[in-house]
Amino acid sequence: MAMLHTVNKSPFERNSLNSCLTKSKEGSTILLIEDAVVGALKGTIVADKLTAAVANKNVCVLGSDLNTRGFTEADIIDGIKIVDYAGFVDLVAEHSNVQSWL
Amino acid sequence: MNCHKGIRLGKSLMKFTLLINEGPYQHQASDTAYQFAKAALEKGHEIYRVFFYNDGVNNATRLAVPPQDDRNITENWAALAKEHELDMVVCIAAAQRRGMLDADEAGRQGKDADNIHPAFRISGLGQLVEGGIQSDRLLTFGD
């Protein structure tokens, strides 16, 4: 079973999203939560890396954290899925283990 | 019938242990963990233990008085724990360094006050290890 990775800090503040994108295997899932949701936005300096990740990894973003920061589905890169907390729980249950990139 | 509840429901129900390493009102770790715990319990999963470590021990203070229009993180955890009989454990070494004491520890250390909410209990790091062993998933929330 594939692994779930969570990232909770903005890629413009920390390097954790970049580390996660580099180290995570194909077929794994990356869930962006808290300030990391800004990593899912279109047109940023990290957008190309996220677009590349979507091609062979399952990239998700926590919808409430996205909305809380004033963004919607229209603002995020195509292929990134929006999940709620129930979806977060399902992702944890569906993957063999969880790595929090702190 | 000797079959697991989750199998009867056609879904696998799990045990989770949550590790919280960040204090309240700092960023979002405790809030995210709380919302996750609520969502997991609503789905029928079990929260085996919530372990508060490092600055996360500050989530257990019974003396916090946040503004009335803000969430009360400690009371939210306490209410969830009461409803679902959650085991919420505060790391003793991390707590003592930060002046977090229950009545027993205050007496033992010769302090004149205690501040840990009764919904939480003090114990050691072994409880985190045991939580990891007994649970299907261990999730870390921090900064």
gemmi code that builds the backbone of each chain (N, CA, C; Angstrom):
import gemmi

chains = {
    "A": [
        ("MET", (0.837, -1.212, 0.000), (0.000, 0.000, 0.000), (0.863, 1.251, 0.000)),
        ("ALA", (0.375, 2.226, -0.640), (1.127, 3.471, -0.772), (1.079, 4.292, 0.521)),
        ("MET", (1.914, 5.268, 0.552), (2.076, 6.092, 1.753), (1.375, 7.444, 1.591)),
        ("LEU", (0.859, 7.949, 2.695), (0.270, 9.299, 2.712), (1.277, 10.273, 3.329)),
        ("HIS", (1.496, 11.372, 2.643), (2.385, 12.418, 3.153), (1.542, 13.655, 3.452)),
        ("THR", (1.707, 14.239, 4.625), (1.036, 15.519, 4.876), (2.092, 16.611, 5.005)),
        ("VAL", (1.767, 17.770, 4.434), (2.640, 18.943, 4.518), (1.788, 20.083, 5.073)),
        ("ASN", (2.320, 20.809, 6.068), (1.487, 21.840, 6.716), (2.088, 23.237, 6.724)),
        ("LYS", (3.208, 23.418, 5.997), (3.793, 24.762, 5.969), (3.912, 25.260, 4.527)),
        ("SER", (3.766, 26.568, 4.345), (3.868, 27.181, 3.024), (5.233, 26.900, 2.404)),
        ("PRO", (5.270, 26.594, 1.101), (6.558, 26.387, 0.432), (7.371, 27.675, 0.322)),
        ("PHE", (6.748, 28.809, 0.632), (7.464, 30.089, 0.598), (8.055, 30.428, 1.962)),
        ("GLU", (7.815, 29.501, 2.931), (8.332, 29.694, 4.288), (9.336, 28.599, 4.640)),
        ("ARG", (9.022, 27.375, 4.235), (9.862, 26.223, 4.574), (10.125, 25.391, 3.332)),
        ("ASN", (11.033, 24.450, 3.475), (11.381, 23.584, 2.361), (10.678, 22.227, 2.433)),
        ("SER", (9.743, 22.088, 3.377), (9.161, 20.756, 3.611), (8.369, 20.223, 2.415)),
        ("LEU", (7.650, 21.096, 1.696), (6.903, 20.610, 0.525), (7.878, 20.113, -0.540)),
        ("ASN", (8.946, 20.872, -0.751), (9.945, 20.464, -1.733), (10.582, 19.125, -1.348)),
        ("SER", (10.906, 18.973, -0.061), (11.479, 17.703, 0.415), (10.510, 16.561, 0.171)),
        ("CYS", (9.245, 16.799, 0.479), (8.215, 15.779, 0.292), (8.088, 15.402, -1.180)),
        ("LEU", (8.055, 16.403, -2.058), (7.918, 16.133, -3.496), (9.115, 15.341, -4.015)),
        ("THR", (10.283, 15.635, -3.472), (11.503, 14.969, -3.916), (11.577, 13.524, -3.425)),
        ("LYS", (11.182, 13.304, -2.178), (11.383, 11.993, -1.538), (10.215, 11.030, -1.738)),
        ("SER", (9.014, 11.528, -1.950), (7.846, 10.640, -2.030), (7.876, 9.833, -3.331)),
        ("LYS", (7.353, 8.601, -3.239), (7.388, 7.709, -4.399), (6.180, 7.922, -5.298)),
        ("GLU", (6.328, 7.495, -6.533), (5.203, 7.496, -7.469), (4.062, 6.677, -6.877)),
        ("GLY", (2.850, 7.171, -7.055), (1.690, 6.440, -6.553), (1.316, 6.776, -5.128)),
        ("SER", (2.163, 7.541, -4.458), (1.819, 7.936, -3.091), (0.901, 9.162, -3.126)),
        ("THR", (0.364, 9.491, -1.974), (-0.547, 10.632, -1.886), (0.083, 11.737, -1.047)),
        ("ILE", (-0.059, 12.976, -1.525), (0.424, 14.142, -0.784), (-0.792, 15.001, -0.445)),
        ("LEU", (-0.995, 15.252, 0.850), (-2.111, 16.086, 1.284), (-1.571, 17.394, 1.850)),
        ("LEU", (-1.988, 18.506, 1.248), (-1.568, 19.825, 1.705), (-2.589, 20.357, 2.701)),
        ("ILE", (-2.128, 20.659, 3.917), (-3.025, 21.172, 4.962), (-2.451, 22.470, 5.521)),
        ("GLU", (-3.272, 23.167, 6.300), (-2.848, 24.410, 6.969), (-2.209, 25.356, 5.953)),
        ("ASP", (-1.078, 25.993, 6.286), (-0.475, 26.983, 5.383), (0.047, 26.378, 4.079)),
        ("ALA", (0.219, 25.064, 4.040), (0.741, 24.419, 2.823), (-0.250, 24.487, 1.665)),
        ("VAL", (-1.514, 24.835, 1.939), (-2.497, 24.881, 0.849), (-2.088, 25.886, -0.233)),
        ("VAL", (-1.321, 26.896, 0.132), (-0.910, 27.882, -0.879), (0.023, 27.262, -1.926)),
        ("GLY", (0.607, 26.115, -1.591), (1.424, 25.401, -2.562), (0.615, 24.856, -3.732)),
        ("ALA", (-0.703, 24.772, -3.557), (-1.577, 24.231, -4.609), (-2.018, 25.298, -5.607)),
        ("LEU", (-1.676, 26.565, -5.346), (-2.174, 27.654, -6.198), (-1.488, 27.691, -7.557)),
        ("LYS", (-2.244, 28.154, -8.538), (-1.701, 28.343, -9.891), (-0.753, 29.549, -9.918)),
        ("GLY", (0.227, 29.477, -10.793), (1.039, 30.656, -11.106), (2.122, 31.017, -10.108)),
        ("THR", (2.393, 30.160, -9.127), (3.460, 30.478, -8.177), (4.776, 29.858, -8.651)),
        ("ILE", (5.829, 30.157, -7.920), (7.163, 29.671, -8.290), (7.282, 28.151, -8.106)),
        ("VAL", (6.375, 27.554, -7.302), (6.410, 26.090, -7.118), (5.370, 25.358, -7.973)),
        ("ALA", (4.590, 26.107, -8.741), (3.466, 25.500, -9.482), (3.926, 24.416, -10.464)),
        ("ASP", (5.065, 24.633, -11.115), (5.549, 23.635, -12.075), (5.855, 22.302, -11.382)),
        ("LYS", (6.447, 22.389, -10.191), (6.755, 21.155, -9.437), (5.477, 20.424, -9.045)),
        ("LEU", (4.470, 21.182, -8.638), (3.195, 20.548, -8.263), (2.518, 19.937, -9.483)),
        ("THR", (2.562, 20.642, -10.589), (1.966, 20.128, -11.830), (2.642, 18.820, -12.233)),
        ("ALA", (3.968, 18.763, -12.068), (4.708, 17.533, -12.380), (4.308, 16.410, -11.421)),
        ("ALA", (4.101, 16.761, -10.143), (3.737, 15.746, -9.136), (2.370, 15.132, -9.426)),
        ("VAL", (1.451, 15.973, -9.918), (0.086, 15.495, -10.203), (0.101, 14.360, -11.235)),
        ("ALA", (1.105, 14.367, -12.097), (1.181, 13.364, -13.167), (1.375, 11.943, -12.640)),
        ("ASN", (2.113, 11.785, -11.530), (2.353, 10.412, -11.044), (2.087, 10.210, -9.553)),
        ("LYS", (1.544, 11.252, -8.910), (1.150, 11.124, -7.496), (-0.254, 11.690, -7.322)),
        ("ASN", (-0.875, 11.276, -6.238), (-2.214, 11.760, -5.920), (-2.053, 12.978, -5.002)),
        ("VAL", (-2.303, 14.175, -5.523), (-2.105, 15.383, -4.725), (-3.471, 15.936, -4.304)),
        ("CYS", (-3.624, 16.173, -3.003), (-4.890, 16.656, -2.454), (-4.635, 17.883, -1.579)),
        ("VAL", (-5.707, 18.646, -1.371), (-5.616, 19.825, -0.516), (-6.840, 19.840, 0.395)),
        ("LEU", (-6.647, 20.249, 1.644), (-7.758, 20.298, 2.599), (-8.603, 21.545, 2.311)),
        ("GLY", (-9.846, 21.313, 1.898), (-10.710, 22.388, 1.408), (-10.947, 23.494, 2.410)),
        ("SER", (-11.170, 23.150, 3.672), (-11.477, 24.194, 4.659), (-10.271, 25.108, 4.872)),
        ("ASP", (-9.065, 24.539, 4.856), (-7.874, 25.382, 5.006), (-7.664, 26.263, 3.777)),
        ("LEU", (-8.055, 25.759, 2.608), (-7.964, 26.544, 1.369), (-8.949, 27.723, 1.424)),
        ("ASN", (-10.187, 27.415, 1.778), (-11.237, 28.438, 1.825), (-10.970, 29.479, 2.910)),
        ("THR", (-10.458, 29.026, 4.051), (-10.145, 29.935, 5.157), (-9.151, 31.010, 4.727)),
        ("ARG", (-8.304, 30.653, 3.772), (-7.293, 31.598, 3.303), (-7.761, 32.368, 2.073)),
        ("GLY", (-9.032, 32.261, 1.745), (-9.614, 33.083, 0.682), (-9.503, 32.499, -0.713)),
        ("PHE", (-9.159, 31.212, -0.819), (-9.001, 30.589, -2.139), (-10.095, 29.558, -2.382)),
        ("THR", (-10.342, 29.292, -3.652), (-11.342, 28.294, -4.024), (-10.736, 27.327, -5.044)),
        ("GLU", (-11.579, 26.385, -5.489), (-11.173, 25.379, -6.454), (-10.598, 26.019, -7.717)),
        ("ALA", (-11.137, 27.185, -8.106), (-10.696, 27.851, -9.336), (-9.247, 28.321, -9.259)),
        ("ASP", (-8.735, 28.477, -8.043), (-7.383, 29.020, -7.859), (-6.297, 27.946, -7.881)),
        ("ILE", (-6.690, 26.675, -7.821), (-5.657, 25.640, -7.666), (-5.354, 24.911, -8.983)),
        ("ILE", (-4.193, 24.327, -8.993), (-3.670, 23.628, -10.174), (-4.595, 22.471, -10.572)),
        ("ASP", (-4.828, 22.328, -11.867), (-5.685, 21.242, -12.366), (-5.121, 19.888, -11.935)),
        ("GLY", (-5.993, 19.014, -11.469), (-5.560, 17.679, -11.065), (-5.378, 17.531, -9.567)),
        ("ILE", (-5.309, 18.657, -8.847), (-5.240, 18.577, -7.382), (-6.661, 18.465, -6.848)),
        ("LYS", (-6.864, 17.451, -5.997), (-8.225, 17.192, -5.495), (-8.454, 17.890, -4.159)),
        ("ILE", (-9.685, 18.324, -3.958), (-10.052, 18.945, -2.687), (-10.737, 17.897, -1.807)),
        ("VAL", (-10.272, 17.782, -0.565), (-10.903, 16.859, 0.387), (-11.321, 17.633, 1.634)),
        ("ASP", (-12.315, 17.093, 2.354), (-12.683, 17.655, 3.657), (-12.051, 16.793, 4.755)),
        ("TYR", (-12.372, 17.075, 6.024), (-11.754, 16.297, 7.107), (-12.122, 14.819, 7.025)),
        ("ALA", (-13.377, 14.539, 6.604), (-13.774, 13.136, 6.443), (-12.913, 12.465, 5.374)),
        ("GLY", (-12.605, 13.227, 4.306), (-11.727, 12.714, 3.257), (-10.306, 12.504, 3.761)),
        ("PHE", (-9.848, 13.389, 4.641), (-8.541, 13.266, 5.293), (-8.493, 11.933, 6.055)),
        ("VAL", (-9.539, 11.669, 6.829), (-9.608, 10.429, 7.607), (-9.558, 9.215, 6.670)),
        ("ASP", (-10.319, 9.292, 5.565), (-10.323, 8.176, 4.601), (-8.928, 7.957, 4.012)),
        ("LEU", (-8.232, 9.053, 3.692), (-6.880, 8.929, 3.133), (-5.952, 8.220, 4.125)),
        ("VAL", (-6.068, 8.575, 5.404), (-5.230, 7.942, 6.424), (-5.528, 6.443, 6.492)),
        ("ALA", (-6.815, 6.106, 6.430), (-7.199, 4.693, 6.536), (-6.785, 3.895, 5.293)),
        ("GLU", (-6.800, 4.562, 4.135), (-6.528, 3.857, 2.880), (-5.038, 3.641, 2.616)),
        ("HIS", (-4.188, 4.415, 3.275), (-2.740, 4.293, 3.046), (-2.085, 3.509, 4.175)),
        ("SER", (-0.935, 2.909, 3.859), (-0.304, 2.006, 4.827), (0.244, 2.758, 6.038)),
        ("ASN", (0.711, 3.969, 5.836), (1.170, 4.795, 6.950), (1.211, 6.272, 6.535)),
        ("VAL", (1.441, 7.118, 7.529), (1.372, 8.562, 7.297), (2.691, 9.208, 7.709)),
        ("GLN", (3.229, 10.031, 6.825), (4.440, 10.793, 7.146), (4.066, 12.271, 7.193)),
        ("SER", (4.218, 12.887, 8.365), (3.981, 14.332, 8.478), (5.307, 15.047, 8.259)),
        ("TRP", (5.373, 15.879, 7.209), (6.607, 16.620, 6.911), (6.575, 17.912, 7.710)),
        ("LEU", (7.222, 17.887, 8.883), (7.167, 19.053, 9.769), (8.443, 19.871, 9.676)),
    ],
    "B": [
        ("MET", (-21.860, -13.575, 16.749), (-21.066, -13.662, 15.515), (-19.712, -12.997, 15.753)),
        ("ASN", (-18.687, -13.753, 15.497), (-17.360, -13.247, 15.802), (-16.761, -12.504, 14.615)),
        ("CYS", (-17.407, -11.399, 14.242), (-16.810, -10.633, 13.150), (-16.651, -9.167, 13.529)),
        ("HIS", (-15.629, -8.568, 12.986), (-15.273, -7.194, 13.338), (-16.342, -6.225, 12.856)),
        ("LYS", (-16.640, -5.242, 13.703), (-17.648, -4.232, 13.400), (-17.433, -3.593, 12.022)),
        ("GLY", (-16.152, -3.324, 11.737), (-15.836, -2.657, 10.476), (-16.182, -3.517, 9.269)),
        ("ILE", (-15.988, -4.822, 9.410), (-16.280, -5.726, 8.300), (-17.792, -5.772, 8.064)),
        ("ARG", (-18.539, -5.752, 9.166), (-20.004, -5.734, 9.039), (-20.460, -4.500, 8.270)),
        ("LEU", (-19.802, -3.402, 8.496), (-20.173, -2.155, 7.816), (-19.599, -2.089, 6.405)),
        ("GLY", (-18.785, -3.082, 6.063), (-18.194, -3.100, 4.741), (-17.026, -2.134, 4.602)),
        ("LYS", (-16.574, -1.593, 5.707), (-15.441, -0.664, 5.682), (-14.538, -1.037, 6.838)),
        ("SER", (-13.249, -0.791, 6.686), (-12.379, -1.155, 7.792), (-12.284, 0.001, 8.783)),
        ("LEU", (-12.649, -0.284, 10.010), (-12.543, 0.719, 11.068), (-11.210, 0.546, 11.764)),
        ("MET", (-10.633, 1.657, 12.134), (-9.255, 1.642, 12.619), (-9.109, 2.298, 13.970)),
        ("LYS", (-7.947, 2.039, 14.568), (-7.542, 2.745, 15.786), (-6.467, 3.748, 15.404)),
        ("PHE", (-6.639, 4.980, 15.863), (-5.641, 6.024, 15.609), (-5.052, 6.513, 16.923)),
        ("THR", (-3.761, 6.788, 16.925), (-3.158, 7.574, 18.006), (-2.656, 8.873, 17.397)),
        ("LEU", (-2.961, 9.989, 18.069), (-2.560, 11.302, 17.576), (-1.473, 11.864, 18.482)),
        ("LEU", (-0.432, 12.403, 17.871), (0.659, 13.050, 18.597), (0.607, 14.544, 18.291)),
        ("ILE", (0.507, 15.365, 19.327), (0.416, 16.817, 19.142), (1.632, 17.477, 19.777)),
        ("ASN", (2.416, 18.132, 18.945), (3.701, 18.691, 19.388), (3.713, 20.214, 19.475)),
        ("GLU", (2.590, 20.834, 19.187), (2.550, 22.305, 19.146), (1.521, 22.836, 20.131)),
        ("GLY", (1.837, 23.964, 20.754), (0.931, 24.563, 21.727), (-0.319, 25.138, 21.076)),
        ("PRO", (-1.324, 25.507, 21.899), (-2.574, 26.060, 21.362), (-2.376, 27.481, 20.862)),
        ("TYR", (-3.168, 27.885, 19.875), (-3.184, 29.270, 19.379), (-1.846, 29.708, 18.796)),
        ("GLN", (-0.978, 28.763, 18.451), (0.312, 29.139, 17.885), (0.186, 29.142, 16.369)),
        ("HIS", (0.032, 27.949, 15.788), (-0.359, 27.885, 14.383), (-1.696, 27.156, 14.333)),
        ("GLN", (-1.687, 25.907, 13.898), (-2.979, 25.248, 13.688), (-2.964, 23.780, 14.080)),
        ("ALA", (-1.841, 23.295, 14.598), (-1.689, 21.843, 14.776), (-2.768, 21.236, 15.668)),
        ("SER", (-3.009, 21.874, 16.818), (-3.995, 21.319, 17.745), (-5.398, 21.377, 17.145)),
        ("ASP", (-5.695, 22.445, 16.411), (-7.009, 22.572, 15.761), (-7.190, 21.491, 14.696)),
        ("THR", (-6.162, 21.289, 13.881), (-6.248, 20.259, 12.830), (-6.442, 18.885, 13.451)),
        ("ALA", (-5.669, 18.600, 14.511), (-5.782, 17.299, 15.178), (-7.182, 17.103, 15.751)),
        ("TYR", (-7.733, 18.174, 16.330), (-9.082, 18.105, 16.911), (-10.123, 17.829, 15.824)),
        ("GLN", (-10.040, 18.559, 14.717), (-10.998, 18.362, 13.624), (-10.847, 16.956, 13.029)),
        ("PHE", (-9.600, 16.487, 12.947), (-9.364, 15.136, 12.442), (-9.993, 14.105, 13.381)),
        ("ALA", (-9.770, 14.299, 14.683), (-10.311, 13.356, 15.678), (-11.833, 13.309, 15.592)),
        ("LYS", (-12.455, 14.491, 15.484), (-13.912, 14.551, 15.386), (-14.415, 13.801, 14.155)),
        ("ALA", (-13.761, 14.055, 13.020), (-14.174, 13.420, 11.765), (-13.969, 11.904, 11.836)),
        ("ALA", (-12.872, 11.477, 12.451), (-12.589, 10.038, 12.570), (-13.628, 9.359, 13.448)),
        ("LEU", (-13.978, 9.992, 14.564), (-14.965, 9.418, 15.485), (-16.346, 9.351, 14.827)),
        ("GLU", (-16.672, 10.397, 14.043), (-17.962, 10.402, 13.336), (-18.057, 9.247, 12.344)),
        ("LYS", (-16.917, 8.846, 11.801), (-16.904, 7.729, 10.860), (-16.862, 6.375, 11.559)),
        ("GLY", (-16.775, 6.376, 12.873), (-16.787, 5.124, 13.624), (-15.411, 4.587, 13.969)),
        ("HIS", (-14.362, 5.321, 13.584), (-13.015, 4.899, 13.976), (-12.816, 5.161, 15.474)),
        ("GLU", (-11.765, 4.553, 16.013), (-11.459, 4.751, 17.422), (-10.215, 5.623, 17.560)),
        ("ILE", (-10.261, 6.579, 18.475), (-9.042, 7.318, 18.833), (-8.488, 6.630, 20.073)),
        ("TYR", (-7.431, 5.859, 19.886), (-6.880, 5.064, 20.983), (-6.244, 5.973, 22.040)),
        ("ARG", (-5.556, 6.992, 21.572), (-4.897, 7.911, 22.518), (-4.558, 9.211, 21.815)),
        ("VAL", (-4.573, 10.315, 22.573), (-4.041, 11.592, 22.091), (-2.883, 11.931, 23.016)),
        ("PHE", (-1.693, 12.027, 22.432), (-0.500, 12.245, 23.249), (0.028, 13.663, 23.007)),
        ("PHE", (0.178, 14.422, 24.079), (0.634, 15.816, 23.994), (2.094, 15.877, 24.439)),
        ("TYR", (2.934, 16.353, 23.524), (4.383, 16.295, 23.747), (4.993, 17.667, 23.413)),
        ("ASN", (6.200, 17.898, 23.879), (6.857, 19.201, 23.664), (5.897, 20.348, 24.012)),
        ("ASP", (5.859, 21.424, 23.198), (4.958, 22.537, 23.529), (3.485, 22.139, 23.484)),
        ("GLY", (3.199, 20.982, 22.907), (1.823, 20.489, 22.871), (1.202, 20.302, 24.252)),
        ("VAL", (2.046, 20.154, 25.275), (1.512, 19.977, 26.640), (0.687, 21.196, 27.079)),
        ("ASN", (0.980, 22.362, 26.480), (0.247, 23.574, 26.868), (-1.238, 23.525, 26.483)),
        ("ASN", (-1.596, 22.596, 25.617), (-3.014, 22.402, 25.293), (-3.815, 21.922, 26.502)),
        ("ALA", (-3.141, 21.462, 27.545), (-3.825, 20.839, 28.679), (-4.076, 21.813, 29.831)),
        ("THR", (-3.771, 23.098, 29.661), (-3.976, 24.018, 30.788), (-5.464, 24.241, 31.060)),
        ("ARG", (-5.827, 24.213, 32.342), (-7.229, 24.466, 32.686), (-7.439, 25.948, 33.005)),
        ("LEU", (-6.389, 26.753, 32.898), (-6.473, 28.162, 33.312), (-6.578, 29.133, 32.139)),
        ("ALA", (-6.586, 28.630, 30.910), (-6.659, 29.528, 29.752), (-8.023, 30.214, 29.689)),
        ("VAL", (-8.010, 31.493, 29.347), (-9.258, 32.252, 29.196), (-9.222, 32.968, 27.851)),
        ("PRO", (-9.482, 32.248, 26.751), (-9.473, 32.898, 25.435), (-10.662, 33.837, 25.306)),
        ("PRO", (-10.594, 34.832, 24.383), (-11.729, 35.733, 24.176), (-13.001, 34.934, 23.888)),
        ("GLN", (-14.145, 35.505, 24.266), (-15.409, 34.752, 24.170), (-15.776, 34.365, 22.744)),
        ("ASP", (-15.310, 35.162, 21.755), (-15.654, 34.834, 20.368), (-14.619, 33.914, 19.724)),
        ("ASP", (-13.663, 33.432, 20.519), (-12.655, 32.512, 19.985), (-12.937, 31.108, 20.524)),
        ("ARG", (-12.388, 30.113, 19.871), (-12.543, 28.749, 20.353), (-11.714, 28.549, 21.615)),
        ("ASN", (-12.218, 27.658, 22.486), (-11.446, 27.282, 23.665), (-10.885, 25.887, 23.402)),
        ("ILE", (-9.628, 25.846, 22.984), (-9.031, 24.597, 22.507), (-9.042, 23.519, 23.591)),
        ("THR", (-8.640, 23.888, 24.811), (-8.585, 22.897, 25.901), (-9.979, 22.341, 26.201)),
        ("GLU", (-10.974, 23.251, 26.289), (-12.334, 22.792, 26.597), (-12.916, 21.963, 25.444)),
        ("ASN", (-12.557, 22.314, 24.201), (-13.021, 21.512, 23.067), (-12.496, 20.081, 23.162)),
        ("TRP", (-11.207, 19.960, 23.455), (-10.619, 18.621, 23.630), (-11.298, 17.886, 24.786)),
        ("ALA", (-11.494, 18.628, 25.900), (-12.082, 18.006, 27.092), (-13.490, 17.494, 26.791)),
        ("ALA", (-14.279, 18.287, 26.029), (-15.649, 17.882, 25.703), (-15.647, 16.651, 24.799)),
        ("LEU", (-14.744, 16.650, 23.822), (-14.652, 15.500, 22.914), (-14.222, 14.247, 23.682)),
        ("ALA", (-13.280, 14.447, 24.616), (-12.787, 13.330, 25.428), (-13.897, 12.753, 26.294)),
        ("LYS", (-14.729, 13.646, 26.837), (-15.826, 13.192, 27.701), (-16.845, 12.389, 26.886)),
        ("GLU", (-17.179, 12.929, 25.721), (-18.188, 12.282, 24.872), (-17.727, 10.893, 24.406)),
        ("HIS", (-16.447, 10.775, 24.078), (-15.951, 9.533, 23.476), (-14.976, 8.775, 24.368)),
        ("GLU", (-14.865, 9.183, 25.628), (-13.953, 8.553, 26.590), (-12.536, 8.437, 26.030)),
        ("LEU", (-12.021, 9.560, 25.526), (-10.666, 9.565, 24.959), (-9.626, 9.546, 26.064)),
        ("ASP", (-8.513, 8.890, 25.790), (-7.373, 8.887, 26.702), (-6.409, 9.984, 26.241)),
        ("MET", (-6.383, 11.087, 26.976), (-5.515, 12.222, 26.593), (-4.361, 12.302, 27.585)),
        ("VAL", (-3.162, 12.088, 27.062), (-1.978, 11.945, 27.908), (-1.008, 13.096, 27.667)),
        ("VAL", (-0.521, 13.665, 28.761), (0.461, 14.744, 28.701), (1.811, 14.181, 29.126)),
        ("CYS", (2.830, 14.410, 28.332), (4.175, 13.918, 28.667), (4.692, 14.613, 29.927)),
        ("ILE", (5.068, 13.815, 30.910), (5.433, 14.392, 32.213), (6.687, 15.255, 32.140)),
        ("ALA", (7.692, 14.810, 31.398), (8.950, 15.565, 31.351), (8.754, 16.890, 30.621)),
        ("ALA", (8.016, 16.846, 29.495), (7.728, 18.067, 28.744), (6.871, 19.009, 29.589)),
        ("ALA", (5.940, 18.452, 30.368), (5.034, 19.255, 31.180), (5.779, 19.942, 32.326)),
        ("GLN", (6.632, 19.192, 32.998), (7.311, 19.768, 34.160), (8.254, 20.894, 33.761)),
        ("ARG", (8.921, 20.735, 32.631), (9.789, 21.808, 32.139), (9.027, 23.107, 31.924)),
        ("ARG", (7.744, 22.966, 31.520), (6.951, 24.134, 31.138), (6.011, 24.586, 32.239)),
        ("GLY", (6.187, 24.051, 33.456), (5.329, 24.468, 34.563), (3.915, 23.974, 34.460)),
        ("MET", (3.729, 22.810, 33.817), (2.394, 22.195, 33.740), (2.345, 21.077, 34.776)),
        ("LEU", (1.513, 21.233, 35.798), (1.463, 20.277, 36.897), (0.024, 19.902, 37.219)),
        ("ASP", (-0.202, 18.647, 37.564), (-1.489, 18.303, 38.170), (-1.309, 18.373, 39.691)),
        ("ALA", (-2.390, 18.138, 40.418), (-2.336, 18.340, 41.870), (-1.300, 17.414, 42.528)),
        ("ASP", (-1.225, 16.174, 42.078), (-0.256, 15.233, 42.653), (1.174, 15.712, 42.455)),
        ("GLU", (1.460, 16.121, 41.205), (2.825, 16.574, 40.897), (3.159, 17.865, 41.629)),
        ("ALA", (2.177, 18.768, 41.733), (2.405, 20.021, 42.461), (2.783, 19.720, 43.906)),
        ("GLY", (2.084, 18.745, 44.508), (2.399, 18.355, 45.877), (3.794, 17.765, 45.986)),
        ("ARG", (4.132, 16.894, 45.028), (5.431, 16.227, 45.044), (6.578, 17.205, 44.844)),
        ("GLN", (6.329, 18.225, 44.015), (7.383, 19.179, 43.684), (7.374, 20.398, 44.621)),
        ("GLY", (6.456, 20.432, 45.576), (6.385, 21.545, 46.511), (5.922, 22.839, 45.871)),
        ("LYS", (5.058, 22.752, 44.865), (4.526, 23.950, 44.201), (3.168, 24.316, 44.788)),
        ("ASP", (2.830, 25.615, 44.686), (1.604, 26.083, 45.341), (0.388, 26.098, 44.417)),
        ("ALA", (0.520, 25.577, 43.201), (-0.625, 25.587, 42.282), (-0.498, 24.449, 41.278)),
        ("ASP", (-1.618, 24.085, 40.704), (-1.605, 23.107, 39.613), (-2.497, 23.625, 38.503)),
        ("ASN", (-2.235, 23.184, 37.274), (-2.941, 23.796, 36.139), (-3.367, 22.813, 35.053)),
        ("ILE", (-3.246, 21.532, 35.271), (-3.655, 20.592, 34.223), (-5.138, 20.259, 34.346)),
        ("HIS", (-5.830, 20.363, 33.235), (-7.271, 20.102, 33.163), (-7.550, 18.643, 33.523)),
        ("PRO", (-8.604, 18.383, 34.288), (-8.875, 17.001, 34.715), (-9.170, 16.015, 33.574)),
        ("ALA", (-9.449, 16.538, 32.382), (-9.695, 15.628, 31.252), (-8.401, 14.995, 30.742)),
        ("PHE", (-7.266, 15.535, 31.167), (-5.957, 15.035, 30.723), (-5.295, 14.299, 31.875)),
        ("ARG", (-4.402, 13.359, 31.529), (-3.619, 12.714, 32.580), (-2.137, 12.795, 32.227)),
        ("ILE", (-1.311, 12.833, 33.277), (0.130, 12.913, 33.092), (0.696, 11.500, 33.028)),
        ("SER", (1.560, 11.258, 32.074), (2.274, 9.983, 32.040), (3.549, 10.147, 31.218)),
        ("GLY", (4.179, 9.039, 30.899), (5.482, 9.105, 30.243), (5.428, 8.789, 28.765)),
        ("LEU", (6.587, 8.922, 28.141), (6.738, 8.718, 26.701), (6.393, 7.279, 26.287)),
        ("GLY", (6.476, 6.359, 27.241), (6.104, 4.974, 26.954), (4.672, 4.864, 26.447)),
        ("GLN", (3.829, 5.805, 26.883), (2.428, 5.797, 26.451), (2.300, 6.150, 24.973)),
        ("LEU", (3.248, 6.939, 24.464), (3.253, 7.239, 23.025), (3.664, 5.988, 22.244)),
        ("VAL", (4.709, 5.323, 22.727), (5.185, 4.108, 22.059), (4.086, 3.046, 22.053)),
        ("GLU", (3.448, 2.881, 23.211), (2.381, 1.890, 23.311), (1.219, 2.254, 22.392)),
        ("GLY", (0.918, 3.557, 22.311), (-0.140, 4.024, 21.403), (0.181, 3.665, 19.962)),
        ("GLY", (1.442, 3.829, 19.597), (1.870, 3.490, 18.242), (1.753, 2.003, 17.959)),
        ("ILE", (2.044, 1.196, 18.976), (1.967, -0.264, 18.800), (0.514, -0.725, 18.718)),
        ("GLN", (-0.324, -0.177, 19.582), (-1.718, -0.642, 19.670), (-2.611, -0.089, 18.557)),
        ("SER", (-2.161, 0.982, 17.881), (-3.011, 1.625, 16.874), (-2.626, 1.188, 15.472)),
        ("ASP", (-3.599, 1.344, 14.549), (-3.320, 1.066, 13.136), (-2.511, 2.183, 12.507)),
        ("ARG", (-2.741, 3.418, 12.970), (-2.032, 4.568, 12.417), (-1.652, 5.520, 13.545)),
        ("LEU", (-0.438, 6.076, 13.421), (0.011, 7.137, 14.326), (0.204, 8.396, 13.498)),
        ("LEU", (-0.493, 9.469, 13.877), (-0.406, 10.722, 13.113), (0.225, 11.809, 13.954)),
        ("THR", (1.146, 12.554, 13.350), (1.819, 13.631, 14.054), (1.296, 14.982, 13.584)),
        ("PHE", (0.967, 15.837, 14.540), (0.549, 17.211, 14.240), (1.501, 18.147, 14.971)),
        ("GLY", (2.159, 19.026, 14.220), (3.128, 19.911, 14.861), (3.397, 21.127, 14.017)),
        ("ASP", (4.507, 21.812, 14.280), (4.817, 22.997, 13.478), (6.215, 22.889, 12.887)),
    ],
}
model = gemmi.Model(1)
for chain_id, residues in chains.items():
    chain = gemmi.Chain(chain_id)
    for i, (resn, *xyz) in enumerate(residues, 1):
        res = gemmi.Residue()
        res.name, res.seqid = resn, gemmi.SeqId(i, " ")
        for name, pos in zip(("N", "CA", "C"), xyz):
            atom = gemmi.Atom()
            atom.name, atom.element = name, gemmi.Element(name[0])
            atom.pos, atom.b_iso = gemmi.Position(*pos), 0.0
            res.add_atom(atom)
        chain.add_residue(res)
    model.add_chain(chain)
structure = gemmi.Structure()
structure.add_model(model)
structure.setup_entities()
